[in-house]
Amino acid sequence: MRVVWFGLLLFTLSAFAACKGGSSKEAASAPVTASSPAKPVKSVAKIVAFGDSLTAGYGLSPEDSYPSLLQKRLAADGFDYEVVNAGISGDTSAGGVRRIDWSLEGGDVKVVILELGANDILRGQPISEMKKNLSAIIERAKARGAQVLLAGMEAPTNSGPDYRHWAHSAFSELAKEHNVMLIPFLLDRVAGIQSLNQEDGIHPNPEGTRIVADTVYQYLKPML
């Protein structure tokens, strides 16, 4: 009986060892699947159109604003940029100083199209203050590594010859001082032409805005 019992014990232990060894072998040979690494999200470089109602697209549908038209022109020519419309109707150069920093946050801003000063001029604000504010905006944009495209403006004919001269000279002086690209006059071929403007005679209509977009693109394209 002892011999039979001992034999059964050896058989049980052998069977247990065989099963344990087989499980380990199966576990070792099981394929290990690893999750695929997440693909990095591509960051699209940005062009920030920073300005007042002429940039915001006052009186126009969003798709007719010059930044929207500029986006289409860039895409058609194979440029991979996102145009951000940072225009606020009624804004002045002083208002631009207050909001330029947060307007450039959250993205790789390559170019800032700076279109401010028209409301300063219409309100007869000192040109020296306008230049000071625009200079601060340019410096902050360049400090973040962005190029600046400065859009020049002209004073209305009823503002007096001296004031008109100072306003005209301000933008070219800023461009030279800060070594930035200058659009001599944003509303070139549009200002004063009734058929290209809205009823107020100040803001371009859709046809006039297409000309504005063409003017901006002419100076922007060599910077890209």
Backbone as a chain_set.jsonl record, in Angstrom:
{"seq": "MRVVWFGLLLFTLSAFAACKGGSSKEAASAPVTASSPAKPVKSVAKIVAFGDSLTAGYGLSPEDSYPSLLQKRLAADGFDYEVVNAGISGDTSAGGVRRIDWSLEGGDVKVVILELGANDILRGQPISEMKKNLSAIIERAKARGAQVLLAGMEAPTNSGPDYRHWAHSAFSELAKEHNVMLIPFLLDRVAGIQSLNQEDGIHPNPEGTRIVADTVYQYLKPML", "coords": {"N": [[0.831, -1.194, 0.0], [1.973, 1.207, 0.804], [3.816, 1.5, -1.249], [2.144, 1.765, -3.492], [0.798, 4.1, -2.739], [2.911, 5.951, -2.67], [3.699, 5.913, -5.305], [1.449, 7.012, -6.57], [1.615, 9.588, -5.506], [3.993, 10.571, -6.653], [3.24, 10.601, -9.336], [1.187, 12.529, -9.33], [2.579, 14.83, -8.567], [4.32, 15.067, -10.746], [2.536, 15.504, -12.869], [1.476, 17.971, -12.092], [3.697, 19.618, -12.239], [4.214, 19.504, -14.982], [1.973, 20.752, -16.035], [2.246, 23.33, -14.98], [4.632, 24.143, -16.134], [3.895, 24.215, -18.851], [2.035, 26.289, -18.905], [3.622, 28.503, -18.337], [5.248, 28.498, -20.573], [3.389, 28.981, -22.58], [2.556, 31.537, -21.846], [4.878, 32.959, -22.179], [5.231, 32.796, -24.892], [3.145, 34.224, -25.922], [1.969, 36.805, -28.009], [3.006, 40.232, -27.701], [1.233, 43.129, -27.683], [1.589, 46.471, -28.522], [0.349, 49.745, -28.052], [-0.081, 52.034, -30.749], [2.085, 54.821, -31.184], [0.945, 58.135, -30.461], [0.236, 60.384, -33.064], [1.967, 63.402, -33.585], [0.344, 66.571, -33.328], [0.097, 68.744, -35.999], [1.356, 71.984, -36.006], [0.019, 74.851, -37.254], [1.361, 77.614, -38.848], [0.697, 81.053, -38.122], [-0.887, 84.002, -39.369], [-1.566, 87.068, -38.185], [-4.072, 89.306, -38.537], [-4.269, 92.39, -37.491], [-6.198, 94.886, -36.335], [-8.633, 97.515, -36.959], [-12.021, 98.371, -37.767], [-11.705, 98.147, -40.512], [-10.243, 95.872, -40.808], [-11.745, 94.027, -39.331], [-14.001, 93.828, -40.887], [-16.274, 95.471, -41.148], [-19.72, 95.864, -41.746], [-19.77, 93.855, -43.605], [-20.188, 90.423, -44.694], [-18.712, 87.674, -42.868], [-17.087, 86.107, -44.601], [-16.39, 87.894, -46.526], [-14.6, 89.68, -45.51], [-11.336, 91.242, -45.507], [-9.24, 89.642, -44.323], [-10.341, 87.04, -44.589], [-10.524, 86.768, -47.369], [-7.842, 86.92, -47.911], [-6.936, 84.571, -46.774], [-7.942, 82.682, -48.59], [-6.486, 83.357, -50.882], [-3.88, 82.732, -50.104], [-4.082, 79.946, -49.691], [-4.686, 79.13, -52.29], [-2.302, 79.635, -53.551], [-0.659, 77.814, -52.394], [0.345, 78.259, -49.829], [0.73, 77.429, -46.471], [-0.821, 78.646, -44.105], [-2.602, 79.98, -41.301], [-4.928, 82.473, -41.231], [-5.673, 84.855, -38.896], [-8.309, 86.773, -37.836], [-8.018, 89.557, -36.155], [-9.362, 91.94, -35.802], [-11.03, 94.788, -34.482], [-13.837, 96.686, -34.471], [-13.801, 100.219, -34.371], [-11.52, 100.407, -32.878], [-8.51, 101.909, -31.586], [-5.07, 103.064, -31.842], [-4.133, 103.117, -29.238], [-5.847, 101.314, -27.973], [-5.007, 99.051, -29.296], [-2.45, 98.649, -28.228], [-3.111, 97.77, -25.69], [-4.185, 95.246, -26.141], [-2.507, 93.704, -27.71], [-0.678, 91.754, -26.747], [-2.153, 89.488, -25.744], [-3.448, 88.874, -28.058], [-1.568, 87.644, -29.592], [-1.05, 85.264, -28.432], [-0.976, 81.646, -27.972], [-0.169, 80.324, -30.339], [1.885, 79.831, -33.298], [2.907, 82.579, -34.418], [3.727, 84.092, -37.336], [3.58, 86.396, -38.914], [2.454, 89.712, -38.39], [-0.09, 91.707, -39.45], [-0.359, 94.958, -39.267], [-2.822, 97.154, -38.836], [-3.794, 99.917, -37.865], [-4.755, 103.132, -36.57], [-6.362, 104.652, -38.172], [-8.731, 105.428, -36.855], [-7.669, 107.018, -34.867], [-6.756, 109.146, -36.425], [-9.148, 110.062, -37.64], [-10.389, 111.071, -35.411], [-8.813, 113.139, -34.801], [-6.618, 112.828, -33.141], [-3.41, 113.368, -31.494], [-0.676, 112.967, -33.674], [1.794, 112.194, -32.798], [1.26, 110.669, -30.511], [-0.114, 108.544, -31.634], [1.945, 107.413, -33.187], [3.681, 106.65, -31.145], [2.186, 104.638, -29.877], [1.805, 102.766, -31.973], [4.445, 102.118, -32.419], [5.057, 100.771, -30.039], [3.43, 98.507, -30.33], [4.569, 97.303, -32.586], [7.133, 96.689, -31.587], [6.524, 94.836, -29.564], [5.382, 92.77, -31.041], [7.547, 91.996, -32.672], [9.278, 91.168, -30.691], [8.229, 88.738, -30.036], [8.998, 87.249, -32.11], [7.731, 87.647, -34.534], [7.221, 88.818, -37.863], [6.434, 92.104, -39.058], [3.941, 93.672, -40.919], [3.212, 96.742, -41.849], [0.396, 98.76, -42.23], [-0.235, 101.607, -43.983], [-2.003, 104.723, -43.51], [-4.1, 107.485, -44.541], [-4.899, 110.905, -43.833], [-8.133, 112.523, -43.86], [-9.238, 114.9, -46.345], [-10.273, 117.202, -45.178], [-8.901, 117.682, -42.867], [-6.848, 119.452, -42.665], [-3.782, 120.82, -43.979], [-1.285, 120.553, -42.597], [-1.754, 118.587, -40.611], [-2.465, 116.468, -42.256], [-0.055, 116.043, -43.576], [1.607, 115.237, -41.445], [0.336, 112.862, -40.659], [0.581, 111.34, -42.984], [3.371, 111.065, -43.145], [3.97, 109.661, -40.846], [3.703, 106.822, -40.926], [5.587, 105.885, -42.802], [7.882, 106.743, -41.519], [7.814, 105.198, -39.197], [8.096, 102.645, -40.328], [10.699, 102.763, -41.349], [12.147, 103.258, -39.021], [11.744, 100.92, -37.512], [12.382, 98.97, -39.265], [10.515, 97.526, -40.903], [8.155, 96.026, -43.216], [6.186, 98.064, -45.362], [2.904, 98.938, -46.283], [2.085, 101.433, -48.308], [-0.458, 102.787, -48.483], [-3.343, 101.541, -47.267], [-5.923, 101.645, -48.375], [-5.587, 102.13, -51.039], [-6.589, 102.818, -54.367], [-9.187, 102.494, -53.662], [-10.248, 104.235, -51.672], [-12.358, 107.048, -51.563], [-13.745, 106.389, -53.845], [-16.883, 106.015, -54.857], [-18.35, 103.769, -55.781], [-16.982, 101.641, -54.729], [-17.237, 101.617, -52.062], [-19.095, 101.46, -48.947], [-22.245, 102.922, -47.884], [-21.467, 104.816, -46.008], [-19.18, 105.874, -46.984], [-16.679, 105.351, -46.055], [-15.992, 102.716, -45.293], [-14.953, 99.904, -47.148], [-16.918, 98.199, -49.632], [-17.923, 94.811, -50.608], [-16.662, 94.516, -53.176], [-14.726, 96.539, -53.101], [-13.257, 95.621, -50.923], [-12.058, 93.359, -51.929], [-10.117, 94.483, -53.526], [-8.574, 95.692, -51.556], [-7.633, 93.38, -50.253], [-6.051, 92.337, -52.302], [-4.096, 94.321, -52.43], [-2.881, 94.078, -49.884], [-1.922, 91.459, -50.078], [-0.022, 91.702, -52.069], [2.139, 92.891, -50.78], [2.519, 91.204, -48.655], [3.145, 88.608, -49.621], [5.966, 88.438, -50.473], [7.112, 88.252, -47.963], [6.732, 85.758, -46.942]], "CA": [[0.0, 0.0, 0.0], [2.879, 2.365, 0.815], [4.408, 1.64, -2.587], [1.098, 2.298, -4.364], [0.53, 5.514, -2.355], [4.077, 6.747, -3.061], [3.656, 6.033, -6.762], [0.417, 7.989, -6.913], [2.106, 10.918, -5.133], [4.963, 10.978, -7.677], [2.496, 10.881, -10.572], [0.463, 13.795, -9.142], [3.563, 15.917, -8.593], [4.828, 15.181, -12.118], [1.481, 16.098, -13.684], [1.359, 19.373, -11.689], [4.87, 20.315, -12.774], [4.063, 19.596, -16.431], [0.963, 21.775, -16.319], [2.81, 24.636, -14.631], [5.628, 24.492, -17.157], [3.203, 24.521, -20.095], [1.409, 27.598, -18.788], [4.67, 29.513, -18.436], [5.709, 28.535, -21.955], [2.366, 29.647, -23.37], [2.555, 32.954, -21.501], [6.071, 33.576, -22.748], [5.141, 32.849, -26.344], [2.01, 35.037, -26.337], [2.421, 38.064, -28.605], [2.805, 41.453, -26.926], [0.772, 44.197, -28.565], [1.778, 47.813, -27.97], [-0.465, 50.748, -28.741], [0.687, 52.879, -31.655], [2.324, 56.149, -30.602], [0.078, 59.18, -30.994], [0.881, 61.253, -34.028], [1.962, 64.791, -33.124], [-0.546, 67.462, -34.048], [0.854, 69.748, -36.736], [1.056, 73.361, -35.658], [-0.03, 75.685, -38.456], [1.83, 78.976, -38.617], [-0.403, 82.002, -38.176], [-0.772, 85.401, -39.758], [-2.576, 87.788, -37.411], [-4.515, 90.593, -39.079], [-4.531, 93.129, -36.25], [-6.63, 96.206, -36.744], [-9.922, 98.058, -36.55], [-13.159, 97.913, -38.57], [-11.26, 97.81, -41.863], [-9.806, 94.477, -40.722], [-12.854, 93.211, -38.823], [-14.975, 93.626, -41.96], [-17.507, 96.183, -40.799], [-20.741, 95.915, -42.781], [-19.587, 92.763, -44.554], [-20.284, 89.064, -44.162], [-17.365, 87.241, -42.46], [-16.281, 85.59, -45.706], [-15.996, 89.002, -47.4], [-13.573, 90.509, -44.876], [-10.084, 91.045, -46.231], [-8.492, 88.467, -43.85], [-10.904, 85.82, -45.176], [-10.094, 86.728, -48.766], [-6.4, 86.656, -47.88], [-6.795, 83.137, -46.498], [-8.189, 81.966, -49.84], [-5.373, 83.618, -51.779], [-2.734, 81.969, -49.612], [-4.324, 78.531, -49.964], [-4.615, 78.924, -53.734], [-0.893, 79.686, -53.946], [0.069, 76.747, -51.722], [0.909, 78.671, -48.543], [0.035, 76.774, -45.365], [-0.937, 79.573, -42.982], [-3.939, 80.31, -40.807], [-5.092, 83.919, -41.047], [-6.523, 85.15, -37.739], [-8.885, 88.117, -37.893], [-7.987, 90.202, -34.841], [-9.847, 93.299, -35.976], [-12.127, 95.228, -33.617], [-14.38, 97.942, -34.974], [-13.666, 101.361, -33.487], [-10.286, 100.368, -32.087], [-7.48, 102.906, -31.831], [-3.722, 102.562, -31.58], [-4.02, 102.902, -27.79], [-6.519, 100.04, -27.697], [-4.151, 97.986, -29.814], [-1.374, 98.397, -27.263], [-3.659, 97.024, -24.55], [-4.592, 93.877, -26.459], [-1.604, 93.023, -28.633], [-0.025, 90.58, -26.158], [-3.028, 88.291, -25.739], [-3.821, 88.556, -29.441], [-0.503, 86.841, -30.194], [-0.85, 84.045, -27.656], [-1.604, 80.395, -28.396], [0.138, 79.856, -31.685], [3.133, 80.22, -33.943], [2.582, 83.746, -35.245], [4.846, 84.445, -38.205], [3.426, 87.758, -39.426], [1.367, 90.551, -37.892], [-0.475, 92.796, -40.347], [-0.772, 95.992, -38.321], [-3.69, 98.144, -39.486], [-4.411, 100.771, -36.847], [-4.428, 104.543, -36.714], [-7.414, 105.357, -38.909], [-9.649, 106.07, -35.911], [-6.92, 108.11, -34.241], [-6.724, 110.249, -37.38], [-10.507, 110.598, -37.79], [-10.73, 111.806, -34.185], [-7.886, 114.248, -34.642], [-5.667, 112.57, -32.054], [-2.038, 113.761, -31.826], [0.046, 111.971, -34.452], [2.914, 111.713, -31.978], [0.758, 109.604, -29.642], [-0.381, 107.391, -32.494], [3.232, 106.808, -33.517], [4.188, 106.007, -29.931], [1.428, 103.401, -29.663], [2.133, 101.82, -33.036], [5.822, 101.676, -32.165], [5.005, 99.774, -28.961], [2.845, 97.28, -30.886], [5.586, 96.699, -33.451], [8.201, 96.136, -30.748], [6.028, 93.634, -28.878], [5.221, 91.71, -32.038], [8.876, 91.541, -33.062], [9.854, 90.474, -29.535], [7.7, 87.375, -30.073], [9.534, 86.583, -33.295], [6.861, 87.839, -35.698], [7.451, 89.932, -38.774], [5.331, 93.062, -39.051], [3.574, 94.368, -42.14], [2.515, 97.944, -41.383], [-0.514, 99.326, -43.218], [-0.305, 103.055, -43.879], [-3.29, 105.386, -43.679], [-4.045, 108.906, -44.885], [-5.913, 111.742, -43.185], [-9.101, 113.082, -44.81], [-8.855, 116.2, -46.906], [-10.743, 118.305, -44.349], [-8.165, 117.716, -41.598], [-5.821, 120.481, -42.694], [-2.568, 120.365, -44.655], [-0.23, 120.137, -41.672], [-2.136, 117.306, -40.01], [-2.384, 115.465, -43.317], [1.365, 115.759, -43.809], [2.123, 114.463, -40.306], [-0.247, 111.512, -40.726], [1.182, 110.653, -44.131], [4.775, 110.765, -42.855], [4.11, 108.834, -39.642], [3.827, 105.393, -41.205], [6.883, 105.628, -43.445], [8.905, 106.928, -40.482], [7.777, 104.002, -38.343], [8.63, 101.516, -41.091], [12.157, 102.901, -41.397], [12.678, 103.157, -37.657], [11.669, 99.543, -37.016], [12.789, 98.088, -40.359], [9.399, 96.633, -41.232], [7.531, 96.232, -44.522], [5.119, 99.066, -45.315], [1.918, 99.174, -47.331], [1.974, 102.893, -48.241], [-1.832, 103.192, -48.198], [-4.171, 100.333, -47.298], [-7.116, 101.847, -49.202], [-5.194, 102.554, -52.377], [-7.513, 102.448, -55.445], [-10.517, 102.269, -53.09], [-10.703, 105.423, -50.945], [-12.936, 108.128, -52.357], [-14.48, 105.882, -55.003], [-18.207, 105.694, -54.309], [-18.804, 102.422, -56.162], [-16.195, 100.637, -54.011], [-17.425, 101.805, -50.629], [-20.445, 101.399, -48.41], [-22.93, 104.215, -47.871], [-20.779, 105.787, -45.151], [-18.065, 106.439, -47.712], [-15.432, 105.07, -45.331], [-15.685, 101.286, -45.273], [-15.103, 99.278, -48.468], [-17.925, 97.165, -49.849], [-17.232, 93.576, -50.996], [-15.773, 94.716, -54.314], [-13.587, 97.315, -52.631], [-12.458, 94.807, -50.018], [-11.22, 92.472, -52.749], [-8.95, 95.275, -53.928], [-7.752, 95.811, -50.344], [-6.958, 92.09, -50.061], [-5.003, 92.261, -53.327], [-3.017, 95.225, -52.015], [-2.182, 93.46, -48.75], [-1.219, 90.257, -50.541], [1.13, 92.149, -52.853], [3.253, 93.167, -49.869], [2.68, 90.072, -47.743], [3.707, 87.42, -50.271], [7.426, 88.35, -50.392], [7.563, 88.033, -46.588], [6.427, 84.384, -46.531]], "C": [[0.865, 1.243, 0.0], [3.469, 2.596, -0.558], [3.395, 2.259, -3.55], [0.858, 3.77, -4.076], [1.648, 6.424, -2.81], [4.101, 6.961, -4.573], [2.623, 7.046, -7.222], [0.873, 9.412, -6.616], [3.077, 11.445, -6.176], [4.247, 11.355, -8.975], [1.787, 12.225, -10.497], [1.402, 14.981, -9.24], [4.091, 16.145, -10.002], [3.809, 15.879, -13.016], [1.344, 17.587, -13.386], [2.496, 20.198, -12.266], [4.754, 20.512, -14.276], [3.067, 20.689, -16.8], [1.505, 23.167, -16.056], [3.804, 25.093, -15.682], [4.983, 24.874, -18.454], [2.581, 25.892, -20.055], [2.426, 28.7, -18.947], [5.129, 29.672, -19.866], [4.713, 29.261, -22.818], [2.362, 31.143, -23.109], [3.725, 33.655, -22.154], [5.959, 33.742, -24.243], [3.991, 33.715, -26.837], [2.513, 36.36, -26.9], [2.087, 39.256, -27.728], [2.414, 42.552, -27.892], [0.934, 45.533, -27.865], [0.937, 48.795, -28.754], [0.422, 51.637, -29.592], [0.885, 54.252, -31.037], [1.449, 57.194, -31.268], [0.855, 60.075, -31.942], [0.836, 62.697, -33.526], [1.062, 65.653, -33.982], [0.281, 68.563, -34.703], [0.391, 71.144, -36.351], [1.128, 74.216, -36.916], [0.418, 77.096, -38.092], [0.69, 79.958, -38.86], [0.039, 83.366, -38.706], [-1.899, 86.13, -39.037], [-2.846, 89.142, -38.066], [-5.051, 91.408, -37.915], [-4.94, 94.554, -36.611], [-7.986, 96.605, -36.21], [-11.024, 97.532, -37.473], [-12.774, 97.544, -39.997], [-10.754, 96.374, -41.936], [-10.96, 93.571, -40.307], [-13.872, 92.906, -39.915], [-16.32, 94.253, -41.644], [-18.453, 96.239, -41.996], [-20.669, 94.806, -43.807], [-19.907, 91.426, -43.896], [-18.868, 88.599, -43.817], [-16.497, 86.779, -43.615], [-15.815, 86.683, -46.664], [-14.962, 89.922, -46.768], [-12.231, 90.256, -45.557], [-9.243, 89.901, -45.662], [-9.022, 87.153, -44.412], [-10.494, 85.671, -46.632], [-8.603, 86.402, -48.863], [-6.133, 85.172, -47.633], [-6.97, 82.319, -47.779], [-7.036, 82.156, -50.822], [-4.144, 82.802, -51.379], [-2.885, 80.487, -49.938], [-4.19, 78.232, -51.449], [-3.178, 78.9, -54.237], [-0.025, 78.687, -53.191], [0.743, 77.134, -50.428], [0.067, 78.093, -47.411], [0.072, 77.675, -44.131], [-2.396, 79.7, -42.575], [-3.995, 81.816, -40.57], [-6.101, 84.15, -39.924], [-7.011, 86.592, -37.847], [-8.959, 88.668, -36.473], [-8.359, 91.67, -34.979], [-11.007, 93.592, -35.055], [-12.588, 96.594, -34.089], [-14.258, 99.053, -33.925], [-12.368, 101.412, -32.71], [-9.309, 101.456, -32.534], [-6.113, 102.295, -31.58], [-3.518, 102.302, -30.091], [-4.688, 101.597, -27.385], [-5.697, 98.869, -28.182], [-3.015, 97.644, -28.869], [-1.883, 97.515, -26.126], [-3.954, 95.569, -24.881], [-3.62, 93.11, -27.341], [-1.029, 91.74, -28.032], [-0.918, 89.353, -26.202], [-3.502, 87.934, -27.136], [-2.791, 87.664, -30.122], [-0.241, 85.546, -29.443], [-1.479, 82.84, -28.345], [-1.325, 79.965, -29.811], [1.451, 80.404, -32.197], [2.843, 81.355, -34.921], [3.82, 84.169, -36.024], [4.796, 85.896, -38.652], [2.261, 88.436, -38.72], [1.124, 91.652, -38.915], [-1.093, 93.877, -39.468], [-1.514, 97.105, -39.055], [-4.434, 98.902, -38.402], [-3.96, 102.208, -37.081], [-5.51, 105.337, -37.415], [-8.36, 106.083, -37.956], [-8.962, 107.181, -35.128], [-6.981, 109.356, -35.126], [-8.104, 110.878, -37.53], [-10.926, 111.411, -36.57], [-9.771, 112.963, -33.911], [-6.906, 114.08, -33.497], [-4.255, 112.998, -32.462], [-1.308, 112.636, -32.572], [1.205, 111.394, -33.658], [2.483, 110.583, -31.054], [0.458, 108.352, -30.456], [0.917, 106.666, -32.833], [3.814, 106.068, -32.316], [3.5, 104.666, -29.7], [1.761, 102.35, -30.717], [3.545, 101.274, -32.865], [5.851, 100.593, -31.093], [4.448, 98.451, -29.472], [3.869, 96.554, -31.75], [6.668, 96.023, -32.618], [7.752, 94.861, -30.048], [5.846, 92.468, -29.844], [6.576, 91.14, -32.437], [9.555, 90.787, -31.922], [9.387, 89.031, -29.455], [8.133, 86.626, -31.334], [8.702, 86.742, -34.543], [7.374, 88.988, -36.571], [6.226, 90.845, -38.746], [5.174, 93.677, -40.437], [2.693, 95.536, -41.722], [1.677, 98.537, -42.512], [-0.638, 100.829, -42.996], [-1.711, 103.583, -44.123], [-3.056, 106.844, -44.03], [-5.15, 109.644, -44.139], [-6.879, 112.284, -44.229], [-8.725, 114.502, -45.212], [-9.266, 117.375, -46.03], [-9.991, 118.438, -43.031], [-7.032, 118.737, -41.581], [-4.516, 119.96, -43.266], [-1.471, 119.874, -43.719], [-0.527, 118.758, -41.076], [-2.046, 116.193, -41.041], [-0.931, 115.073, -43.589], [1.939, 114.893, -42.683], [1.602, 113.023, -40.347], [0.395, 110.706, -41.847], [2.604, 110.196, -43.816], [4.944, 109.743, -41.734], [4.412, 107.377, -39.963], [5.159, 105.052, -41.883], [8.025, 105.791, -42.444], [8.97, 105.723, -39.556], [8.403, 102.801, -39.051], [10.15, 101.569, -41.144], [12.779, 102.694, -40.024], [12.755, 101.721, -37.182], [12.037, 98.515, -38.083], [11.716, 97.038, -40.651], [8.853, 96.993, -42.613], [6.346, 97.185, -44.382], [4.223, 98.968, -46.54], [1.673, 100.678, -47.306], [0.582, 103.388, -47.881], [-2.744, 101.987, -48.37], [-5.324, 100.459, -48.287], [-6.781, 102.399, -50.579], [-6.157, 101.978, -53.415], [-8.941, 102.168, -54.943], [-11.071, 103.545, -52.449], [-11.215, 106.491, -51.914], [-13.704, 107.687, -53.579], [-15.821, 105.339, -54.518], [-18.625, 104.254, -54.588], [-18.078, 101.314, -55.407], [-16.368, 100.72, -52.498], [-18.884, 101.68, -50.227], [-21.024, 102.817, -48.333], [-22.229, 105.253, -47.015], [-19.581, 106.428, -45.844], [-16.712, 106.172, -47.094], [-15.018, 103.614, -45.461], [-15.916, 100.667, -46.653], [-16.258, 98.281, -48.5], [-17.206, 95.892, -50.317], [-16.273, 93.746, -52.165], [-14.533, 95.5, -53.913], [-12.673, 96.509, -51.729], [-11.585, 93.822, -50.78], [-9.962, 93.206, -53.235], [-8.007, 95.465, -52.743], [-6.964, 94.523, -50.111], [-5.828, 91.911, -51.067], [-3.809, 93.135, -52.943], [-2.2, 94.62, -50.883], [-1.343, 92.279, -49.225], [0.033, 90.613, -51.337], [2.361, 92.366, -51.977], [3.529, 92.002, -48.92], [3.451, 88.921, -48.381], [5.232, 87.359, -50.208], [7.959, 88.069, -48.985], [7.452, 86.573, -46.168], [7.521, 83.415, -46.994]], "O": [[0.568, 2.218, -0.691], [3.614, 3.738, -0.996], [3.728, 3.156, -4.325], [0.73, 4.588, -4.986], [1.398, 7.533, -3.281], [4.468, 8.03, -5.061], [2.869, 7.835, -8.134], [0.566, 10.337, -7.368], [3.013, 12.615, -6.553], [4.62, 12.327, -9.633], [1.776, 12.98, -11.469], [1.104, 15.989, -9.882], [4.29, 17.289, -10.412], [4.166, 16.738, -13.823], [1.123, 18.385, -14.297], [2.297, 21.324, -12.722], [5.142, 21.557, -14.798], [3.28, 21.451, -17.743], [1.249, 24.088, -16.83], [3.828, 26.259, -16.074], [5.47, 25.784, -19.124], [2.589, 26.602, -21.061], [2.162, 29.712, -19.597], [5.372, 30.781, -20.342], [5.088, 30.055, -23.681], [2.187, 31.937, -24.034], [3.606, 34.787, -22.625], [6.503, 34.685, -24.817], [3.86, 33.93, -28.042], [3.405, 36.974, -26.315], [1.034, 39.3, -27.092], [3.166, 42.875, -28.812], [0.469, 45.709, -26.739], [0.823, 48.693, -29.975], [1.546, 51.958, -29.204], [-0.038, 54.796, -30.431], [1.23, 57.157, -32.479], [1.985, 60.473, -31.659], [-0.215, 63.167, -33.091], [1.013, 65.499, -35.202], [1.07, 69.234, -34.039], [-0.802, 71.448, -36.366], [2.172, 74.294, -37.564], [-0.088, 77.694, -37.143], [-0.177, 79.72, -39.702], [1.173, 83.803, -38.511], [-3.071, 85.829, -39.264], [-1.969, 90.002, -38.139], [-6.146, 91.153, -37.413], [-4.136, 95.33, -37.126], [-8.439, 96.123, -35.172], [-10.972, 96.383, -37.911], [-13.44, 96.722, -40.627], [-10.823, 95.734, -42.986], [-11.135, 92.484, -40.857], [-14.53, 91.865, -39.887], [-17.37, 93.644, -41.848], [-18.058, 96.605, -43.103], [-21.425, 94.81, -44.779], [-19.895, 91.318, -42.67], [-17.909, 89.084, -44.417], [-15.291, 87.029, -43.617], [-14.955, 86.445, -47.512], [-14.491, 90.853, -47.421], [-12.01, 89.183, -46.118], [-8.571, 89.224, -46.441], [-8.24, 86.241, -44.685], [-10.156, 84.574, -47.079], [-8.163, 85.703, -49.775], [-5.215, 84.592, -48.213], [-6.223, 81.37, -48.017], [-6.652, 81.215, -51.517], [-3.454, 82.248, -52.236], [-1.941, 79.847, -50.402], [-3.641, 77.198, -51.829], [-2.867, 78.232, -55.223], [1.199, 78.7, -53.324], [1.629, 76.419, -49.961], [-1.154, 78.246, -47.392], [0.893, 77.487, -43.233], [-3.303, 79.549, -43.393], [-3.204, 82.362, -39.802], [-7.242, 83.695, -39.998], [-6.207, 87.519, -37.94], [-9.838, 88.301, -35.693], [-7.75, 92.537, -34.352], [-11.878, 92.744, -34.861], [-11.811, 97.549, -34.103], [-14.57, 98.854, -32.751], [-12.133, 102.358, -31.959], [-9.288, 101.862, -33.696], [-6.007, 101.144, -31.156], [-2.808, 101.369, -29.719], [-4.163, 100.858, -26.553], [-5.686, 97.81, -27.555], [-2.655, 96.476, -28.725], [-1.175, 96.625, -25.655], [-3.971, 94.732, -23.979], [-3.892, 91.961, -27.688], [-0.904, 90.738, -28.736], [-0.489, 88.29, -26.65], [-3.919, 86.8, -27.374], [-3.098, 87.003, -31.114], [0.687, 84.809, -29.777], [-2.377, 82.972, -29.177], [-2.159, 79.305, -30.432], [2.045, 81.312, -31.615], [2.568, 81.122, -36.098], [4.833, 84.556, -35.441], [5.83, 86.555, -38.759], [1.22, 87.824, -38.482], [2.023, 92.437, -39.215], [-2.214, 93.727, -38.983], [-0.919, 97.889, -39.794], [-5.569, 98.567, -38.064], [-2.928, 102.463, -37.702], [-5.576, 106.559, -37.275], [-8.748, 107.222, -38.214], [-9.595, 108.172, -34.766], [-7.222, 110.465, -34.649], [-8.222, 112.103, -37.547], [-11.728, 112.338, -36.686], [-9.906, 113.673, -32.915], [-6.416, 115.064, -32.942], [-3.932, 112.992, -33.65], [-1.329, 111.485, -32.136], [1.558, 110.228, -33.831], [3.244, 109.641, -30.831], [0.741, 107.235, -30.02], [0.978, 105.439, -32.77], [4.374, 104.982, -32.463], [4.152, 103.677, -29.366], [1.973, 101.182, -30.391], [3.803, 100.101, -33.137], [6.582, 99.611, -31.218], [4.937, 97.386, -29.093], [4.018, 95.335, -31.656], [7.072, 94.9, -32.92], [8.522, 93.906, -29.949], [6.123, 91.318, -29.501], [6.732, 89.922, -32.528], [10.328, 89.861, -32.169], [10.07, 88.188, -28.873], [7.685, 85.507, -31.588], [8.937, 86.041, -35.528], [7.888, 89.989, -36.072], [5.118, 90.402, -38.444], [6.141, 94.138, -41.044], [1.558, 95.339, -41.29], [2.18, 98.785, -43.608], [-1.093, 101.27, -41.941], [-2.505, 102.976, -44.842], [-1.96, 107.374, -43.845], [-6.204, 109.077, -43.851], [-6.484, 112.488, -45.377], [-7.995, 115.199, -44.507], [-8.668, 118.446, -46.127], [-10.392, 119.218, -42.167], [-6.331, 118.865, -40.578], [-4.172, 118.795, -43.069], [-0.799, 118.885, -44.015], [0.337, 117.881, -41.045], [-1.597, 115.091, -40.726], [-0.628, 113.899, -43.805], [2.667, 113.934, -42.939], [2.352, 112.08, -40.097], [0.713, 109.529, -41.673], [3.0, 109.085, -44.169], [5.952, 109.039, -41.682], [5.282, 106.768, -39.339], [5.779, 104.037, -41.564], [9.019, 105.067, -42.508], [10.054, 105.28, -39.176], [9.151, 102.035, -38.443], [10.816, 100.544, -41.001], [13.809, 102.034, -39.888], [13.72, 101.336, -36.521], [12.003, 97.312, -37.821], [11.977, 95.835, -40.646], [9.054, 98.101, -43.112], [5.596, 97.12, -43.408], [4.696, 98.921, -47.676], [1.088, 101.166, -46.338], [0.44, 104.302, -47.069], [-2.902, 101.47, -49.476], [-5.668, 99.49, -48.964], [-7.607, 103.062, -51.206], [-6.503, 100.798, -53.359], [-9.787, 101.674, -55.688], [-12.232, 103.894, -52.662], [-10.593, 106.788, -52.933], [-14.264, 108.523, -54.288], [-15.871, 104.312, -53.841], [-19.195, 103.594, -53.719], [-18.512, 100.163, -55.439], [-15.726, 99.984, -51.749], [-19.787, 101.781, -51.058], [-20.353, 103.788, -48.682], [-22.373, 106.45, -47.261], [-19.028, 107.411, -45.35], [-15.702, 106.705, -47.553], [-13.852, 103.307, -45.707], [-16.966, 100.884, -47.259], [-16.535, 97.605, -47.509], [-15.979, 95.897, -50.413], [-15.18, 93.179, -52.151], [-13.422, 95.172, -54.33], [-11.455, 96.684, -51.758], [-10.491, 93.485, -50.329], [-8.887, 92.617, -53.339], [-6.788, 95.407, -52.9], [-5.772, 94.566, -49.809], [-4.766, 91.393, -50.724], [-2.656, 92.736, -53.111], [-0.97, 94.645, -50.918], [-0.191, 92.123, -48.82], [1.033, 89.898, -51.279], [3.484, 92.064, -52.381], [4.652, 91.839, -48.441], [4.319, 88.327, -47.741], [5.764, 86.29, -49.908], [9.12, 87.692, -48.825], [8.017, 86.182, -45.146], [7.432, 82.214, -46.736]]}, "num_chains": 1, "name": "protein.A"}
